[in-house]
Amino acid sequence: MDDTTSRVVLDAGGQAPLLQVAREAFVAAIDEGWADPRRLHAEGRRARLLLDGAREAIAAVVGARTDEVALAPSHTEALHAAVRDVALGRRRVGPHVVVGAVERAAVLNAADFVAARSGGRRVTVPVDRSGRVDENAFIGALAQPGVALAALQHANGEVGTLQPVAPVHAAARAAGVPLLVDAGSSLGHVDVGPHWDLLAAGAADFGGPGGIGVLVTRSGVRRTPDRPEDEDRWFPGGVSVPAALAAAVALQAAVADRDRADAARRQLVDVIRHRVATQVPDVEVVGEPTDRLPHVVTFSCLYLDGESLVRELDARGFAVGSGSACTSSALEPSHVLAAMGVLTHGNVRIALPRGTTRRDVERFCDVVPEVVGQLRDRAGVVGL
């Protein structure tokens, strides 16, 4: 297959291609870290050293202590555990959970679950048309009595908009409410900063293997395990040691390359934003244009549905997403775009992997107007 027909993956949101250094670490750790790290024999102790080393490396990147880092079977499980465990640990404070309207479905569903169980409610703070949460409304919600936990993503993985995490965290501290920051779309791509009490992410987002989630909890945050008692207090059964080591190596590599990758991918996103907006009729490019993640862009095309766009672009050799990254398998209208008050149908979501080239992006932008035009023609909506 020559370069003009090779496939181009533009859908790294939630599952980026595995970085080569992570692959190498995983393969090496299969031989060294295959044993159960809870066993006392030499093989088990060696696996434990690798697992502890992975946690130590992750802690160094996010600015935490090693004992504050827990590894989960997935990003979703890390988010669920954070919400459930803190809500249970702080049940005497109150039953309510404050969230932004564009959080991942995992956070929204967990907030509904714990609030309903305790007779509380999920307090949802609206966002503006760029996807940025209403900072004042969020701070006001934190000040209300009975709030057990607040959750605010570092950045939205669907539209790229960064959130006002620092001032919200300051207000949460003043109110005595722990703040869960979902950094799944940010970690390894931008600096997540120190403004959080709990931090969650998934290794697959930054080029690590699937099956590894990260949950970091600052000392002093009250968490009670919301599950049967087990030797592993937070995530019974543990995680794969080779996968954990590969995740840590991937994170270190992503952070080391972050500035270069940021500049390169930010330029490519600007190309997509400009060309789609100027060359595709009746299109809406959404999200904050500047204060955003470097690799994410979303646009929506009037008169079309996301499924037809994804399928047609896939047939042309371009892998893209549509709808919310956390619920797109159902290809339902995006709750993120709906909360923003923008066009929800005919959506294409781009998350550029590291290594995406200008040629890849230009080829994609060359194809999009033709694909949109043909699909509209088939649907009989040309000239409306």
N, C-alpha and C positions, 0 to 999 in steps of 0.2 A: 504494500500500500504506500503510495507516494505522499509527499508532504501536503499536497493540495487536497487529499481525500482522507487524511488521518483524522481520527476522532479527537475532539477537543472537550475536555471535562471542565465545565464552569460551575459545578455544583459541589463545592467542598464544605458546605455548611452542615455541621454535625458529623461529617465523616470525610475527612480529607485523605488524600493518598498517603500511605505510610512513608515517612521519611526514610531514606536509605540508612542513615545511622541508627534509626530505631529498629529497622529490620535486622541489621547486623547485631545489635545488642540483644534482640529477642532470640536469634539463633544461638548466640554464644551462651545465653542464660538457660537455654533448654538443657545443655549439658551440665551446667554448674548449679542451676536452681530448680531442678525438677522435683526435689523432695519436699515433704510437708515441713514448712518452717516452724511448726509447733513441736516437732520431734527433737529429742535430745541428742541423737547420734550426730556424727560429723556431717553427714549429708544434709540433715535438717538444719544444723547450725549454719552451714554454708548458705542454704537458702534464706535463712533468717537474716544473715548479714546483707545479702543482696536486697531483700525486701526493705530492711531498715535504711540501707543506702539510698534506695529509690525515694523513700519518704523524706529523708534528709535533703536530697537534691531538690525535691519539690518545695520543701519548706524554705530553702534558701532563696528560691526564685520569688516566692510570694511574700517573703518577709515574715516568716512564722517560725515557731519552734517545731522540732521534729515530732514531739509528742502531741502537737495540735493537728497533725495531718492524719486523716484516715482515708483509706482507699476503698472504694465501693465497686460493685459489679457494673455500674453504669452511671452516667451523668444523671439520668432520671431518678435512680435509686438514691443518689446523693442528695438531690433536691427534696425528694419525698421524706427522706430521713431527717433532714434539717428541719423541715416544717413540722413533722410529726413529733420529733423528739423535743424540740424547743417548746412546742405548744403543751406537751405533756409535762415537761419540767417546770413550766411557768403557769400551770393551770390555776394556781391560787391568785395570780395577778389578774387574769381575765381570759375570756374566750375568743377575742377578736383577732383577726389577721389583716394587716394593711398591705395591699399589693398595688403595683402599677397595672394599668389595663392591658399592656402589651407584653406581660411576662409570658414565659413558656407555659404551655398547657399543663406541664407537670407541676408547676408552682400553683397555678390557679386551681387545679383539681385537688391538690393536697390541702390548700387553704380552705376550700369548700368542705373537704372531708373532716378536718379537725374542728372547724367552726361548727358544723352541723352536729358533730358528736358531743360538743360541750355546750350547745345552746347559744353559740355566738354567731358571728357573721363575718363574711369576707368583705372588707371595705376596699372598694376598687377606685383608685385615683385615675382620673382621665388624663389623656395626652393631647397635644396639639397636632396639627396636620403634618408635622415632621416626625411625629412619634416620640417626642420628648415629653416626659411626665410633667404635670403641673406641680412645680416645686412647692409653691405655697400651699396648695391643697394637700399635698403629701405631708408636709410639716404640720398642718392643721389636724390631719387625721391622727398623726402620732401623739398629739397632745390630748386626745380623748381618753377617758378612763377605760380600763379593761383590755388594753392591747397587749397581747402576748408576744407578737412577732411582727416584723415588717420585712417585706421582700422587694428589692429593686434590682433589676438587671444592670450590669455595667454598661452594656450596649445591646441594642436590639439586633439579633442575628438575621432578621428578615430585611430590614431597611437600612441597617448600619448606624442608626442614630445613637450617639453617646448620651447617657443619662446623668443628671446632676447628683451623682453619688456623694460627693464630698459634703455639700450643705445638708443633704438629707441625713447622712450619717451623723453629722454634728447635732442635728435636731433630735435624732433618735437617741444619741447619748444623753442629751439633756433630759429627755423624757424617760430614760431608763428602759428603753425598748431595744433589744438586739436587732441588728439589721443583717439579713441574709442577702448577699450580693451574688447573683448568678453571673459568673464571668465566663461562661461556656463559649461565647462567641468572641471574647476579647483576649483571654489568656493565651500568650504566645504570639499575639498579633499586635497588641498595644500594651502599655504599662497599666496594670489594673489598680495600682496605688494601694495605700494602707487603709482606705476608708470602708471598713467592713468589720462585722463581728463573726459572721460565718461566710465562707467563700466556697462556691461550688463550681465545678467544671468537669469536662469530659476529655480524655486524652485524644480521642479521635478527631476533635476539632482542631488540634494544633499539630497533627501529623503523627500521633501515636496510634497504638492499636485500639480496636474496639474492646469493650469489656472492662474498661478501667474508668471509674469516676473518681473525682477528688472532692473531699469535703474537709475544709480547714475550719476549726472552731477555736476562737480566742479563749484563753483561760479566763474564767469568770462568767462565761455564758452557761447558763443552767440548761443542761440537756438530760433527759431521762429516756433510756431506750424504750421505744414503743414497739416491743416485740418480745417473744419468749426469751428467757434467760439462756445465754450461750457463752461458751468460752471466749469467743470473739464478741466483745460487748456491742460494737456498733454495726458491724456487717457480718453476721454469722456465715461461716464457710470460707471467709477470706477471699482472696483474689489470686490469679495466676502470677507467680513470681516473675517468670520471663516477661509477661505483659507489663507488670508494674515497672520493671527495670527499663523496658523499651519506652514506656510512657515518660519516665523521668529523663531519659536521654533525648527523646523527641522535644520535650519542653526546654531543656537546656539549649538544644540546637536552634529551636525556633526563636528563643530570646536572643541568642548570640547573633542571629541573622535578622532580627526584627527591624532595625532601622533601614537596612538596605531593602528588605522585602516591602516595608511600609511605603517607601518612596516609589518603588517600581510599580506596585499594584495600585497605589493611589492614582498614578498617572493613567493606568489602564482603565480604572473605573471612570475617571474623568472623560476618557475617550468614549466609553459606552454611554455615559449620561448625555454627552453632547450630541453624538451621532444619532442615538435613538430619538432624542427630543426634537431634533431638526429634520430627520429623514423619515420618520414614521408618523403619518397623520393620526390624529385622535388618540394620542398616547399620553400617559401621565407618568413621569419619572418621580418617584416618591422618596421620602427620607431627607434628613439634613444633608445639604450639599458639601459642607466643610467640616463640621464638628462630628465626625463619623469614623467608623471602622475603615481601614484602608482597602478592604477587599470585597465589600458587599455593595450591591446595587439592585434595586427592584424597580420594574416598570410595569404598567398595566395598559392593555390595549382595549379600547372601546369596541363593543359588538362581538367580542370573542370570549372563549373560555380558556382557562389555563391548560386543561388537559389536551386540547387540540394543538395548542402552541408547543407544549412539551413534546408531544408525539411527533409533530412535523419537524421540529428542530432536531430531535433525536434521529429521525430518518436522514437528515442532512449532515449528521455527524457531530452534533453539539449536545452535550449532556447539561441540562439546566434544571432548575427546580421551579416549583410554583406553589403559592400559598405559604402558610407557615411551615418553617423547617421541621417543627416538632409534630405536625399533623398532616403533612402534605401527602402521605400515602393515601389518604381519603380524598384528596383533591377537593376539599370543601373550601368555601370562601374563607379567606384569612381573617381570624379574629383581630389580628394586628392591624390590618388595613381598615377593617370596619371601625375599630376604635379610633383610628386617625381621621376617619371621615373622608377617605379617598376611594378611588375606584377599586373594587375588590375582585372583579372578574378579568379574565384575559391577562393574568399576572405571570410574569417571568421573574424568577429570583436567581441572581448571580452571586456566587461566592468563589472568588478566584483562588485556586490553589497556588502555592509557591511554584515558581517555574513557568507560570503562564506567560506567553510571549506577546509582543505587540502584534505579530503576525496572526496569532490565534484570535486576538480580539478584533482586529480589522476584518478578518474573514467572517467572524460572527456578525459584526455590524453590517457587512455587505449582504448577508443572507436575510437578516431580520425584516427589512422592508418588503422583500419579495414574499417571504413566508406569510407575513401579516396580510399583504394584499391578496394573495391566493386564497387564504382562508376566508377572508371577508367576501371575496368573489363567490366562493362555494356557498357561503351562507346567504348570499343575495343581499348584502348590506352595502355594496359599493354605491357611492354617490348619494348616500343619505345625508 
